Amino acid sequence: MQICASCGNENPAGARFCNACGSPLAASAPALAEERKIVTVLFVDLVGFTARSEQLDPEDVRAIQAPYFARVRTTIESFGGTVEKFIGDAVMAVFGAPVAHGDDPERAVRAALAILEGVDLDVRIAVNTGEALVSVAANPAQGEGIVSGDVVNTAARLQSAAPVNGVLVGEETYRATRTAIVFEDAEPVVAKGKQQPVPVWRALAARVDLGARATSNVPMLGRTSELDTLLRIWERVVSDRRPQLVTIFGPGGIGKSRLSSEFTQAVQQQGGRVVWGRSLPYGEVTPYGPFAGQVKQIAGMFDTDPVEKASAKLERATVELLDGDAAEVASHVGMLIGVGHEGGVSDRQTLFYSARRFVEGVAGAQPTVLIFEDIHLAAASMLDLLEMFASRVRDVPLLLLTQARPELLAERPTWGGGLPTYTALQLERLSPEDSAELARRLFDAAGAAARAAAALADTAEGNPLFLEELVASVAEGRGDAGDLPTSIRGIVAARIDALPGAEREALLDAAVVGKVFWPGALGGATSETLDALEGRDLIRRDPISRLGAAHPQFAFKHQLIREVAYATLPRARRRERHDAIAVFLEEAVAETGDVAPALGHHWHEAGDPKRAAHYYVAAGEQANRGWAKDQAAQYFQQALAVIPEDDRELRREVAKRYAVAAQASLHIPEMLAGRGGPRSAENRPE
């Protein structure tokens, strides 16, 4: 347990920031002072208030400003943002720093729309997303800035150009949120300091419910086996009238919701009832939010209903489902989900019993699937309720279909344990073939020619959501197959930021080493830390090490994780780590030939061109000896790229070697075909 020095909140062991106030916590492993992150900046400013203030008494000004600032701060923080500073009548907030959430642009836009609804004064708001340098340990309460970079300046310029009581967003924000938010086109903003007008859009309203995501219109691929498994389980549920609990596990974007959607279409075609519930990353008003949402759907209740009307709807629906104690059950269920405040019970079991009776009534009336999305975000009491349903509900056709990311098992390792009716379904990455086919279909749906479909599939690493974002980026001309859209970087960064401090630092250090790394090259990572990362399916232990048995070898399981982790490090930290890694490699191997290319790379990134050139030349000579002439030419070319211009003699010598290797590489195909150069063995004279 860690106690926050700022607010006194108790936080779980390994937490890097306070769950209550967001302040940095003392960590067992030293965190970076600065990091590079994709952040979303929100600016909101009062319109015409400065002129109005001239006519008001200072106390009256304060009486207007204080509730305005309080409302804006509360709204921003309710969506997971951090207020960095107040500038006159303006408020600047940051989403995605110090911790990324994976959906920070959407959080910021939803917060902006909520501010418009909640503030009675005229305001202008802008939201902009981009890369920034983040001061991890900054304390905004003491006036310390969190982020710096062009993303902040641009957000301020857009706010000045926003319409009164309107929200303007920049291009990266728009691209990351257009499936969740309704936008209209707006005139590009001519901003001071910008060479070109800045493209902007006006946010109007939410397109989908909080936490939901629009389903792709491209047919699902690569999930036939998993869909068949769910259908077989459903058949048993209906025929045996025996409830089942199923959890679909997988990282963000892997297709848990899409698989559930395809399955529920089949259920509804067979006459079954489907009711969705979702755990929210923010904005929950009750620990039982997912179940509350399902009860409201079944009873026809709305969040806007007065308490009396909502309670009446709940009781009426319960009477239709149950005999005898329906009124009492409705009252208890209302208490559980936060509807109605009269009365009370002595223990949670009584409320859980009534919830069980309600669910039995629902499933008894019609075979039912209750879907619970994102239960890794759910409160412990919500998980308790689900396990109670799975173990106690009897003799009704009920399927509890839950979705979770792997981190659920880190927080709740006993999840589903001991339940004979529990099934865990792990969603794996799409195969390369299915990924390439999905890329082609996505290009077709976008009305664009399929370009680099295989390369995009390789970059996405079998993640359908990542592939959708990559194809959209390429189809719209915003990048090539090697560029990571902001949305993908945000999702991956959130996974990295969720790691305990020591594991996160080890992962960042390992990213500098490369796809393959060794513990000795890291800044003090323990075997326990590496075991934990392996258990989280982030790295794997290789059976053989290139450096020998004394140096165990590990590898990243996902190149995207490595790329985003590396991009997090500021340039100074990268140079420092590259230098240390190069020294480690020189000391770890007696003959540097096998690692000469890596040494060239690390010394180059460490800012030592002389050493880098030495090892690139050594790598080229070794490739020459093995008749890998094209590879040799590449290494010599890399050496030329780092040798200083004033070292003419060395440049001339390496250029000569490059020319010879490049020329030879052109003739190798002819040589291998026996049409020139050295003859093959069977054509050689005796």
ZIDATA-V856021 format. One record per pair of residues at least 24 apart in sequence whose ideal C-beta (glycine too) atoms are under 6 Angstrom apart, sorted by the first residue. I is the first residue (numbers start at 0). J is the second residue. If there is no record, write none. Layout:
# ZIDATA-V856021
((I & J) (I & J))
This chain:
# ZIDATA-V856021
((13 & 499) (15 & 500) (16 & 97) (16 & 98) (21 & 81) (23 & 136) (26 & 500) (27 & 501) (28 & 500) (28 & 501) (28 & 504) (30 & 135) (33 & 132) (33 & 134) (33 & 569) (34 & 133) (34 & 135) (34 & 567) (35 & 567) (35 & 569) (36 & 96) (36 & 133) (37 & 130) (37 & 485) (37 & 488) (37 & 489) (38 & 93) (38 & 95) (38 & 96) (38 & 131) (38 & 146) (39 & 94) (39 & 95) (39 & 103) (39 & 104) (39 & 107) (39 & 128) (40 & 93) (40 & 127) (40 & 150) (40 & 151) (40 & 154) (41 & 92) (41 & 107) (41 & 111) (41 & 126) (42 & 91) (42 & 125) (42 & 154) (42 & 155) (42 & 158) (43 & 90) (43 & 114) (43 & 122) (43 & 124) (44 & 88) (44 & 89) (44 & 123) (44 & 158) (45 & 88) (45 & 120) (45 & 122) (46 & 121) (46 & 123) (46 & 163) (48 & 88) (67 & 120) (70 & 117) (70 & 118) (71 & 114) (74 & 110) (74 & 113) (74 & 114) (74 & 117) (75 & 110) (78 & 106) (78 & 109) (78 & 110) (78 & 281) (79 & 106) (79 & 281) (80 & 110) (83 & 139) (83 & 145) (93 & 145) (93 & 146) (96 & 133) (96 & 145) (96 & 146) (97 & 135) (98 & 496) (99 & 492) (99 & 493) (99 & 496) (100 & 493) (101 & 489) (101 & 490) (101 & 493) (104 & 128) (104 & 172) (104 & 175) (104 & 176) (105 & 176) (105 & 179) (108 & 176) (108 & 180) (108 & 202) (111 & 166) (121 & 163) (121 & 164) (123 & 158) (123 & 161) (124 & 161) (124 & 166) (125 & 154) (125 & 157) (125 & 158) (125 & 161) (125 & 167) (126 & 168) (126 & 172) (127 & 153) (127 & 154) (127 & 157) (127 & 169) (128 & 171) (128 & 172) (128 & 485) (129 & 171) (156 & 190) (157 & 188) (160 & 188) (165 & 201) (166 & 202) (167 & 199) (167 & 201) (168 & 200) (168 & 202) (170 & 198) (171 & 485) (173 & 200) (175 & 485) (175 & 486) (178 & 213) (179 & 206) (179 & 207) (180 & 206) (181 & 206) (209 & 279) (210 & 277) (210 & 279) (214 & 260) (217 & 440) (217 & 441) (217 & 444) (219 & 257) (219 & 261) (220 & 433) (220 & 437) (221 & 429) (221 & 433) (222 & 258) (225 & 258) (226 & 261) (229 & 262) (233 & 398) (236 & 396) (236 & 398) (237 & 366) (237 & 396) (240 & 394) (240 & 395) (240 & 396) (242 & 392) (242 & 397) (243 & 398) (243 & 420) (244 & 389) (244 & 399) (244 & 421) (245 & 400) (245 & 422) (246 & 401) (246 & 403) (246 & 423) (247 & 402) (247 & 424) (248 & 403) (248 & 405) (248 & 425) (249 & 426) (250 & 404) (251 & 490) (252 & 462) (252 & 464) (252 & 465) (253 & 426) (253 & 462) (254 & 426) (254 & 463) (255 & 402) (259 & 370) (266 & 368) (271 & 366) (272 & 365) (272 & 367) (273 & 368) (274 & 369) (275 & 370) (276 & 371) (277 & 372) (278 & 373) (278 & 374) (278 & 376) (278 & 377) (280 & 376) (285 & 336) (285 & 337) (286 & 378) (286 & 380) (286 & 381) (287 & 335) (287 & 336) (287 & 381) (289 & 371) (291 & 336) (293 & 369) (294 & 336) (309 & 338) (310 & 338) (310 & 339) (320 & 360) (320 & 364) (321 & 360) (328 & 353) (328 & 356) (328 & 357) (332 & 357) (351 & 387) (355 & 391) (355 & 392) (359 & 392) (359 & 395) (362 & 395) (362 & 396) (362 & 397) (363 & 395) (366 & 396) (367 & 397) (368 & 398) (368 & 400) (369 & 399) (370 & 400) (371 & 401) (372 & 402) (374 & 401) (374 & 403) (375 & 403) (375 & 404) (375 & 406) (375 & 407) (389 & 418) (390 & 418) (428 & 461) (429 & 461) (434 & 461) (437 & 466) (438 & 466) (438 & 470) (441 & 470) (442 & 470) (445 & 474) (447 & 474) (451 & 480) (454 & 480) (455 & 480) (460 & 557) (460 & 559) (488 & 563) (491 & 559) (491 & 563) (492 & 563) (495 & 564) (501 & 528) (502 & 528) (502 & 531) (502 & 532) (506 & 564) (507 & 564) (510 & 561) (510 & 564) (510 & 565) (511 & 576) (512 & 580) (514 & 554) (514 & 555) (515 & 554) (516 & 553) (517 & 546) (517 & 550) (517 & 552) (519 & 550) (519 & 583) (520 & 580) (520 & 583) (546 & 587) (550 & 587) (574 & 605) (574 & 606) (577 & 601) (577 & 604) (577 & 605) (578 & 605) (581 & 605) (592 & 621) (603 & 641) (608 & 641) (611 & 641) (612 & 638) (612 & 641) (612 & 642) (628 & 660) (628 & 663) (628 & 664) (628 & 667) (629 & 664) (631 & 660) (632 & 657) (632 & 660) (632 & 661) (632 & 664) (635 & 660))
